[in-house]
């Protein structure tokens, strides 16, 4: 045989969504989930005219109600990995969210994998890849295929220091420059699977975000010769294109698509050569979830549903969310409640939280675990930071860049919080202070009023605030915070703290404090006049 077709299939950012549903209801058939992606993969294997390689690109064991159940009730994410085992995935790469519960938790999942988990640029104390392997060589139908695994190096900026202790996070580009030439010598095809995204526009080369090193996909294409296929993720984008003869893929998230790179190979001389390539995304929305896998994981699904339906408390009043954008502009009783929980458990008088998802619905009158984990998506713990008034204002100014005034005069969202990756979670709402965001003023000078305990906050005064751990270490670009300003921590996941608050207060009253406002025009008053007016209204 002197010609054949090699197919590379990619899943990425599944985030624990095995089943075709988001957990908000018992019976769902939504257009995502690994088991729907599995149907696509099985079909591709069946019809392929040549070898098929399947790679999962990370962020697999965290992010869904099922993964929350695994962590809280079973203490391990390993059963999730069994789904990839049964799907007979050829290789995997850890994502940044694999580190959310600590290194031991992640390594349990690595050990559960019956396929190599690759991480060339995350090194342990001995200088070796933390997962045990940097790359894997596959021999399929006489074709030698090298797969190199890389991960975003930005993980220490998001994680608790304990989760990264003893590890070195190298640049993906630097590591690729070390490994790819060597792999090029021994393999017919070199695939780079990178749990990171694209920092520049593929056509123009112009940056699409701040060049922090979080995403290095474009730099890999530009600076590292010898890559035949680049698989990406992390940004939850849908990308399928060919750049300079290299298929580039990113298949969204939650298993909504499967990335497919097709390489046409011809035997010339003493090795295979690529003569053509194609990149595409295959939607799962018209597919039935794989029946075998659904049956094999049926018992876990039943236990999950029982856990989700556990009652935890009741709400008097309205804590439901109908419009996430309006919630961020005007505040909301649900947001106030999350801040109330944080203040209760920390003893702090000032708190900040985000509305993490556009799909957040708040709480109904009867609250279950289902309501908690589908609204509070991340495994955050809490940290108390000691900051100055200047730090606090700087944080509020950064948060205020979330908004912009649209041509029709309405309050819109800054595109940087939507593209290339939605980052609504990087807008915070505070409790314990009163503040005004004036969108007619330039970014960095939009906070016109900032009050705590009835007086203006001074730039040099010291305050204690409670934040989720991601924000406290500086996640989201909030460099005015950071590990050096953390004075103490509450190492209990917020979902548990919320459930614990309901246990102490079985009947919670929905209250909306309206302690901040986002305005489109100034009032022409000096700051002290605004203060007098707000204090008068409060009294």
Secondary structure per residue as TSV (DSSP state, phi and psi in degrees):
chain	resnum	aa	ss	phi	psi
A	1	X	-	360.0	123.3
A	2	X	-	-109.8	-0.4
A	3	X	E	-139.1	145.6
A	4	X	E	-162.0	167.6
A	5	X	E	-113.9	126.0
A	6	X	E	-103.9	129.8
A	7	X	E	-113.4	127.2
A	8	X	E	-110.3	122.4
A	9	X	E	-111.2	139.4
A	10	X	E	-129.3	133.5
A	11	X	E	-113.0	152.5
A	12	X	-	-158.3	148.2
A	13	X	-	55.4	44.2
A	14	X	-	-68.8	-32.1
A	15	X	T	56.2	37.3
A	16	X	T	79.1	6.4
A	17	X	-	-87.5	86.7
A	18	X	-	-78.8	-44.9
A	19	X	S	-89.6	158.1
A	20	X	S	-80.7	62.5
A	21	X	S	-165.7	160.5
A	22	X	-	-101.2	3.7
A	23	X	S	89.2	-4.3
A	24	X	S	-72.6	-24.9
A	25	X	S	-134.7	160.0
A	26	X	S	-67.0	-49.9
A	27	X	S	-107.5	116.2
A	28	X	-	-141.7	154.9
A	29	X	-	-143.1	69.4
A	30	X	-	-85.9	171.5
A	31	X	S	-91.0	51.8
A	32	X	-	-163.2	179.4
A	33	X	-	118.2	141.3
A	34	X	H	-58.5	-35.3
A	35	X	H	-72.0	-23.6
A	36	X	H	-75.7	-40.5
A	37	X	H	-61.3	-34.5
A	38	X	H	-61.2	-36.5
A	39	X	H	-62.8	-42.7
A	40	X	H	-61.6	-45.3
A	41	X	H	-63.1	-43.5
A	42	X	H	-63.0	-40.2
A	43	X	H	-64.3	-41.4
A	44	X	H	-65.3	-40.4
A	45	X	H	-63.1	-39.2
A	46	X	H	-68.4	-39.3
A	47	X	H	-96.2	-4.5
A	48	X	-	-65.7	138.7
A	49	X	S	-101.6	63.3
A	50	X	S	147.4	-177.1
A	51	X	-	-69.8	151.3
A	52	X	E	-127.7	133.6
A	53	X	E	-120.4	129.4
A	54	X	E	-114.8	127.7
A	55	X	E	-129.4	131.2
A	56	X	E	-98.3	129.7
A	57	X	-	-100.0	18.9
A	58	X	S	100.9	175.6
A	59	X	-	55.7	61.9
A	60	X	-	-110.0	-33.8
A	61	X	S	-101.3	10.6
A	62	X	S	-141.3	145.8
A	63	X	S	124.2	-4.1
A	64	X	S	-126.4	166.0
A	65	X	H	-55.9	-37.1
A	66	X	H	-63.9	-43.2
A	67	X	H	-67.5	-32.8
A	68	X	H	-64.5	-42.4
A	69	X	H	-61.0	-44.1
A	70	X	I	-59.5	-45.6
A	71	X	I	-69.6	-44.9
A	72	X	I	-77.9	-40.0
A	73	X	I	-98.2	-32.7
A	74	X	I	-106.3	-20.8
A	75	X	S	72.9	18.6
A	76	X	-	-156.7	148.3
A	77	X	S	-100.7	2.7
A	78	X	H	-57.3	-39.5
A	79	X	H	-59.7	-28.2
A	80	X	H	-65.1	-40.3
A	81	X	H	-64.2	-26.3
A	82	X	H	-60.0	-28.2
A	83	X	H	-63.9	-40.5
A	84	X	H	-68.4	-35.6
A	85	X	H	-60.7	-46.8
A	86	X	H	-68.1	-27.0
A	87	X	T	-78.6	-7.7
A	88	X	T	58.9	49.1
A	89	X	-	-63.9	142.2
A	90	X	S	-83.8	-35.0
A	91	X	E	-157.1	160.0
A	92	X	E	-140.5	163.2
A	93	X	E	-132.9	135.8
A	94	X	-	-73.4	146.9
A	95	X	-	-102.2	177.6
A	96	X	G	-64.2	-33.7
A	97	X	G	-74.1	-12.6
A	98	X	G	-62.9	-20.3
A	99	X	G	-90.1	-3.4
A	100	X	T	-60.1	-30.9
A	101	X	T	-105.7	13.8
A	102	X	-	100.8	163.5
A	103	X	H	-67.6	-37.9
A	104	X	H	-61.9	-42.9
A	105	X	H	-61.6	-44.4
A	106	X	H	-64.2	-44.8
A	107	X	H	-68.0	-27.1
A	108	X	H	-59.1	-40.8
A	109	X	H	-70.9	-37.2
A	110	X	H	-61.7	-43.6
A	111	X	H	-68.4	-26.3
A	112	X	H	-76.0	-16.8
A	113	X	-	-76.1	130.1
A	114	X	S	-95.1	37.5
A	115	X	S	-151.2	156.8
A	116	X	E	-69.6	135.4
A	117	X	E	-107.9	121.6
A	118	X	E	-111.5	133.0
A	119	X	-	-153.8	81.5
A	120	X	T	-66.7	-29.5
A	121	X	T	-105.5	8.6
A	122	X	E	-113.5	110.8
A	123	X	E	-110.4	142.9
A	124	X	-	-85.4	-170.7
A	125	X	T	-66.1	-19.5
A	126	X	T	-89.8	-3.5
A	127	X	S	88.0	5.6
A	128	X	S	-97.5	156.3
A	129	X	B	-54.8	132.5
A	130	X	T	-60.2	-31.0
A	131	X	T	-86.2	-3.1
A	132	X	S	100.8	-20.8
A	133	X	B	-142.5	143.8
A	134	X	S	-95.8	-35.1
A	135	X	E	-150.1	170.1
A	136	X	E	-140.6	142.4
A	137	X	E	-106.2	126.1
A	138	X	E	-113.9	139.7
A	139	X	E	-113.5	111.0
A	140	X	E	-131.2	117.4
A	141	X	T	53.4	37.6
A	142	X	T	84.3	-3.1
A	143	X	E	-96.2	130.6
A	144	X	E	-95.3	117.8
A	145	X	E	-119.6	124.6
A	146	X	E	-102.9	132.4
A	147	X	E	-118.2	120.7
A	148	X	E	-105.8	129.0
A	149	X	E	-101.4	130.8
A	150	X	E	-133.9	154.1
A	151	X	E	-135.4	147.3
A	152	X	-	-53.2	133.2
A	153	X	G	-81.7	0.0
A	154	X	G	-85.4	1.5
A	155	X	G	-52.6	-42.3
A	156	X	G	-61.3	-18.8
A	157	X	G	-78.5	-13.4
A	158	X	T	-111.6	-29.6
A	159	X	S	-94.1	157.3
A	160	X	-	-61.3	139.2
A	161	X	G	-53.5	-32.4
A	162	X	G	-61.2	-30.6
A	163	X	G	-72.8	-16.3
A	164	X	G	-119.3	8.6
A	165	X	T	-58.3	129.5
A	166	X	T	83.1	-1.2
A	167	X	-	-101.7	148.9
A	168	X	E	-116.1	127.9
A	169	X	E	-107.9	106.9
A	170	X	-	-89.2	161.4
A	171	X	-	-61.7	135.9
A	172	X	H	-60.8	-36.8
A	173	X	H	-65.9	-46.5
A	174	X	H	-60.7	-42.4
A	175	X	H	-67.5	-40.1
A	176	X	H	-63.6	-38.5
A	177	X	H	-62.9	-28.2
A	178	X	H	-78.6	-42.9
A	179	X	H	-90.5	-39.8
A	180	X	H	-59.9	-45.0
A	181	X	H	-58.6	-38.9
A	182	X	H	-65.6	-44.0
A	183	X	H	-67.2	-32.7
A	184	X	H	-60.7	-31.8
A	185	X	H	-71.4	-29.6
A	186	X	H	-109.9	-10.4
A	187	X	-	-121.4	151.0
A	188	X	S	-77.2	-34.7
A	189	X	E	-132.7	132.3
A	190	X	E	-114.7	118.3
A	191	X	E	-109.1	129.2
A	192	X	E	-107.3	119.9
A	193	X	E	-106.5	109.5
A	194	X	E	-118.9	114.8
A	195	X	E	-81.4	80.5
A	196	X	S	-170.1	172.7
A	197	X	-	-117.9	-162.2
A	198	X	-	-105.3	123.6
A	199	X	-	-92.2	-9.7
A	200	X	B	-133.6	156.6
A	201	X	-	-64.5	129.4
A	202	X	T	-65.8	-26.4
A	203	X	T	-86.6	-47.5
A	204	X	T	-94.9	-21.5
A	205	X	-	78.2	2.6
A	206	X	-	-75.8	138.9
A	207	X	B	-59.3	139.6
A	208	X	S	-107.3	3.7
A	209	X	S	-162.4	172.9
A	210	X	-	-65.2	134.9
A	211	X	-	-85.9	78.7
A	212	X	S	-93.1	-13.6
A	213	X	S	99.0	-6.0
A	214	X	S	-60.5	-44.0
A	215	X	-	-121.5	129.9
A	216	X	-	-131.5	20.1
A	217	X	H	-61.8	-43.0
A	218	X	H	-65.3	-41.3
A	219	X	H	-63.1	-35.6
A	220	X	H	-60.0	-44.1
A	221	X	H	-66.4	-38.1
A	222	X	H	-80.9	-37.2
A	223	X	H	-106.1	-15.1
A	224	X	-	-113.8	108.8
A	225	X	T	-79.5	150.1
A	226	X	T	101.0	-0.1
A	227	X	-	-82.3	131.1
A	228	X	S	-98.5	-32.1
A	229	X	E	-141.5	134.5
A	230	X	E	-118.8	114.4
A	231	X	E	-98.6	130.8
A	232	X	-	-126.0	177.6
A	233	X	-	-170.4	-150.9
A	234	X	S	77.0	-41.8
A	235	X	S	-87.6	-8.2
A	236	X	-	63.3	27.5
A	237	X	-	-90.1	163.9
A	238	X	E	-109.8	106.3
A	239	X	E	-130.5	130.0
A	240	X	E	-148.8	104.5
A	241	X	E	-153.5	168.5
A	242	X	E	-118.2	120.6
A	243	X	E	-117.4	115.5
A	244	X	T	53.1	41.1
A	245	X	T	80.5	7.4
A	246	X	E	-113.8	117.5
A	247	X	E	-63.3	131.7
A	248	X	E	-122.7	126.9
A	249	X	E	-128.5	148.7
A	250	X	E	-154.0	114.3
A	251	X	E	-97.5	39.2
A	252	X	-	69.3	-139.1
A	253	X	S	-153.4	168.3
A	254	X	T	62.7	19.9
A	255	X	T	73.5	27.2
A	256	X	S	-73.9	-25.0
A	257	X	E	-142.1	163.8
A	258	X	E	-116.1	126.5
A	259	X	E	-77.4	141.9
A	260	X	E	-136.3	120.3
A	261	X	E	-111.4	127.8
A	262	X	E	-113.4	125.3
A	263	X	E	-117.0	127.3
A	264	X	E	-91.7	124.0
A	265	X	E	-117.4	143.3
A	266	X	E	-130.3	136.2
A	267	X	E	-80.7	118.6
A	268	X	E	-134.9	126.0
A	269	X	T	69.2	-113.4
A	270	X	T	-120.4	17.7
A	271	X	E	-158.6	169.6
A	272	X	E	-84.3	142.8
A	273	X	E	-126.3	142.9
A	274	X	E	-82.8	124.9
A	275	X	E	-111.0	-11.9
A	276	X	E	-167.2	156.5
A	277	X	E	-152.4	161.8
A	278	X	E	-151.2	150.0
A	279	X	E	-129.9	137.5
A	280	X	E	-155.4	161.0
A	281	X	E	-113.9	134.3
A	282	X	E	-108.8	112.7
A	283	X	E	-68.2	150.5
A	284	X	-	-103.3	1.5
A	285	X	T	-66.2	-20.1
A	286	X	T	-104.3	15.0
A	287	X	-	-103.9	149.5
A	288	X	-	-87.2	140.8
A	289	X	-	-60.9	142.0
A	290	X	-	-55.7	117.3
A	291	X	H	-65.0	-38.7
A	292	X	H	-63.7	-46.3
A	293	X	H	-67.4	-39.3
A	294	X	H	-59.8	-38.9
A	295	X	H	-71.6	-42.3
A	296	X	H	-64.0	-30.5
A	297	X	T	-104.7	15.8
A	298	X	H	-62.7	-39.6
A	299	X	H	-65.7	-39.9
A	300	X	H	-64.1	-40.8
A	301	X	H	-62.2	-42.2
A	302	X	H	-63.0	-42.7
A	303	X	H	-66.5	-37.1
A	304	X	H	-60.7	-47.2
A	305	X	H	-64.0	-38.9
A	306	X	H	-61.6	-43.5
A	307	X	H	-64.9	-43.3
A	308	X	H	-64.2	-30.7
A	309	X	T	-84.8	1.9
A	310	X	-	-63.0	124.0
A	311	X	E	-72.5	140.6
A	312	X	E	-123.0	-21.8
A	313	X	E	175.0	-173.6
A	314	X	E	-136.6	151.9
A	315	X	E	-120.6	127.6
A	316	X	E	-96.6	121.7
A	317	X	S	103.1	-174.1
A	318	X	-	-100.8	115.0
A	319	X	E	-121.2	20.0
A	320	X	E	-89.7	147.2
A	321	X	-	-109.2	125.1
A	322	X	S	-108.9	-20.2
A	323	X	-	-144.4	106.1
A	324	X	H	-66.5	-35.2
A	325	X	H	-67.1	-44.4
A	326	X	H	-62.8	-36.7
A	327	X	H	-59.3	-40.8
A	328	X	H	-73.7	-26.6
A	329	X	H	-80.8	-42.8
A	330	X	H	-107.6	-7.1
A	331	X	-	80.8	176.9
A	332	X	-	-166.0	154.0
A	333	X	H	-62.4	-34.4
A	334	X	H	-65.2	-44.7
A	335	X	H	-62.9	-43.1
A	336	X	H	-59.3	-37.3
A	337	X	H	-66.0	-44.4
A	338	X	H	-61.1	-42.6
A	339	X	H	-63.8	-36.8
A	340	X	H	-61.9	-42.2
A	341	X	H	-62.7	-43.9
A	342	X	H	-63.8	-41.2
A	343	X	H	-68.9	-37.8
A	344	X	H	-61.6	-47.6
A	345	X	H	-79.0	-21.5
A	346	X	H	-100.6	-24.3
A	347	X	-	79.0	8.3
A	348	X	-	-83.0	152.1
A	349	X	S	-93.7	-8.8
A	350	X	E	-130.5	135.2
A	351	X	E	-142.7	152.9
A	352	X	E	-137.2	142.7
A	353	X	E	-149.8	169.4
A	354	X	E	-117.7	161.7
A	355	X	-	-95.2	104.9
A	356	X	-	-68.8	-34.6
A	357	X	-	-129.3	148.4
A	358	X	T	-68.1	-17.9
A	359	X	T	-93.2	0.1
A	360	X	-	-62.5	132.8
A	361	X	-	-113.9	-0.3
A	362	X	E	72.9	-161.6
A	363	X	E	-112.0	139.4
A	364	X	-	-82.2	178.2
A	365	X	S	-58.3	-39.3
A	366	X	E	-107.0	115.6
A	367	X	E	-99.1	132.9
A	368	X	E	-118.7	173.6
A	369	X	H	-59.8	-31.8
A	370	X	H	-57.1	-43.2
A	371	X	H	-66.5	-38.2
A	372	X	H	-66.8	-51.8
A	373	X	H	-78.1	-18.3
A	374	X	H	-87.4	-13.4
A	375	X	H	-97.7	-43.3
A	376	X	S	-102.2	95.4
A	377	X	-	-83.3	-22.9
A	378	X	S	-104.7	152.2
A	379	X	-	-84.1	49.6
A	380	X	-	-71.1	143.1
A	381	X	-	-106.3	-178.0
A	382	X	E	-112.4	149.6
A	383	X	E	-135.6	144.3
A	384	X	E	-104.8	125.2
A	385	X	E	-112.4	142.0
A	386	X	E	-100.9	115.8
A	387	X	E	-130.7	168.5
A	388	X	E	-93.4	165.9
A	389	X	H	-59.1	-34.6
A	390	X	H	-64.8	-41.8
A	391	X	H	-59.6	-45.8
A	392	X	H	-62.0	-44.6
A	393	X	H	-64.0	-40.1
A	394	X	H	-61.7	-39.8
A	395	X	H	-64.6	-43.0
A	396	X	H	-64.5	-38.0
A	397	X	H	-63.6	-41.6
A	398	X	H	-63.9	-43.8
A	399	X	H	-60.8	-35.8
A	400	X	H	-67.7	-17.9
A	401	X	T	-70.6	-7.3
A	402	X	T	-61.3	-31.0
A	403	X	E	-100.3	155.9
A	404	X	E	-149.8	158.6
A	405	X	E	-89.7	124.9
A	406	X	-	-79.3	163.4
A	407	X	T	-54.8	-29.6
A	408	X	T	-83.9	4.3
A	409	X	S	89.9	-6.4
A	410	X	-	-79.6	160.7
A	411	X	E	-83.2	117.6
A	412	X	E	-113.3	-171.1
A	413	X	E	-109.6	132.6
A	414	X	-	-57.1	123.9
A	415	X	G	-55.6	-24.2
A	416	X	G	-64.4	-20.7
A	417	X	G	-90.1	0.4
A	418	X	T	-118.2	-40.8
A	419	X	S	-121.0	144.1
A	420	X	S	-78.6	-10.8
A	421	X	S	-129.7	131.9
A	422	X	-	-60.4	129.9
A	423	X	-	-134.3	46.1
A	424	X	G	-60.0	-25.8
A	425	X	G	-70.1	-6.9
A	426	X	G	-94.6	12.6
A	427	X	-	-107.1	123.2
A	428	X	E	-107.2	148.7
A	429	X	E	-121.0	134.6
A	430	X	E	-106.1	154.6
A	431	X	E	-125.4	154.1
A	432	X	S	90.9	-5.6
A	433	X	S	-134.2	163.9
A	434	X	E	-119.0	134.5
A	435	X	E	-152.9	158.1
A	436	X	E	-126.1	133.4
A	437	X	E	-106.9	113.9
A	438	X	E	-103.0	106.7
A	439	X	T	-75.1	-8.2
A	440	X	T	-78.4	-13.0
A	441	X	S	-91.9	157.4
A	442	X	-	-69.4	151.2
A	443	X	T	-53.0	136.7
A	444	X	T	96.0	-9.9
A	445	X	S	-141.1	38.7
A	446	X	-	-100.2	-15.9
A	447	X	E	-85.4	103.8
A	448	X	E	-94.9	-21.7
A	449	X	E	-136.7	134.6
A	450	X	E	-146.6	105.6
A	451	X	E	-123.5	140.5
A	452	X	E	-138.8	127.4
A	453	X	T	54.0	43.2
A	454	X	T	82.1	8.9
A	455	X	E	-142.9	157.6
A	456	X	E	-65.5	137.7
A	457	X	-	-77.7	130.1
A	458	X	-	-86.6	145.4
A	459	X	T	-57.0	-33.5
A	460	X	T	-99.2	2.7
A	461	X	-	-79.9	156.8
A	462	X	E	-101.8	135.9
A	463	X	E	-133.3	152.0
A	464	X	E	-108.0	131.3
A	465	X	E	-131.1	150.4
A	466	X	E	-108.2	132.0
A	467	X	E	-135.9	161.1
A	468	X	E	-71.1	156.3
A	469	X	H	-61.9	-34.3
A	470	X	H	-58.8	-44.8
A	471	X	H	-74.3	-36.7
A	472	X	H	-63.1	-32.5
A	473	X	T	-85.7	0.7
A	474	X	T	106.9	6.9
A	475	X	T	-58.9	142.3
A	476	X	T	85.7	12.5
A	477	X	T	86.4	11.2
A	478	X	-	-86.3	69.8
A	479	X	T	-73.7	-8.6
A	480	X	T	-71.3	-16.7
A	481	X	S	-94.9	-160.4
A	482	X	-	139.6	162.5
A	483	X	G	-54.1	-33.6
A	484	X	G	-68.0	-17.1
A	485	X	G	-101.6	-0.4
A	486	X	E	-80.3	123.3
A	487	X	E	-98.7	-28.8
A	488	X	E	-162.1	166.5
A	489	X	E	-137.4	156.4
A	490	X	E	-117.8	103.5
A	491	X	-	-89.2	39.5
A	492	X	S	-114.9	129.0
A	493	X	-	-56.1	145.2
A	494	X	H	-59.7	-33.4
A	495	X	H	-60.2	-36.8
A	496	X	H	-71.3	-38.4
A	497	X	H	-65.3	-37.5
A	498	X	H	-64.8	-47.2
A	499	X	H	-62.1	-38.6
A	500	X	H	-65.0	-36.2
A	501	X	H	-64.3	-42.0
A	502	X	H	-64.5	-33.1
A	503	X	H	-65.2	-37.4
A	504	X	H	-76.7	-31.5
A	505	X	-	-130.3	79.4
A	506	X	S	-58.5	-28.5
A	507	X	E	-118.8	112.3
A	508	X	E	-107.3	135.3
A	509	X	E	-94.0	127.9
A	510	X	-	-72.4	122.7
A	511	X	-	-130.9	140.1
A	512	X	-	-119.9	110.3
A	513	X	-	-78.3	-23.8
A	514	X	-	52.1	50.3
A	515	X	-	-89.2	-2.3
A	516	X	E	-140.5	161.7
A	517	X	E	-143.2	148.3
A	518	X	E	-114.1	118.3
A	519	X	E	-119.6	157.1
A	520	X	S	-102.4	-7.7
A	521	X	S	-150.9	145.3
A	522	X	-	-75.1	164.5
A	523	X	-	-102.0	-0.5
A	524	X	S	72.2	17.5
A	525	X	-	-105.3	152.0
A	526	X	-	-74.0	162.9
A	527	X	H	-59.6	-37.4
A	528	X	H	-71.1	-31.0
A	529	X	H	-68.3	-39.1
A	530	X	H	-63.7	-40.8
A	531	X	H	-61.1	-46.4
A	532	X	H	-58.7	-42.0
A	533	X	H	-65.2	-44.6
A	534	X	H	-66.3	-40.8
A	535	X	H	-65.5	-36.9
A	536	X	H	-64.4	-43.9
A	537	X	H	-65.3	-36.2
A	538	X	H	-67.2	-39.3
A	539	X	-	-67.7	360.0
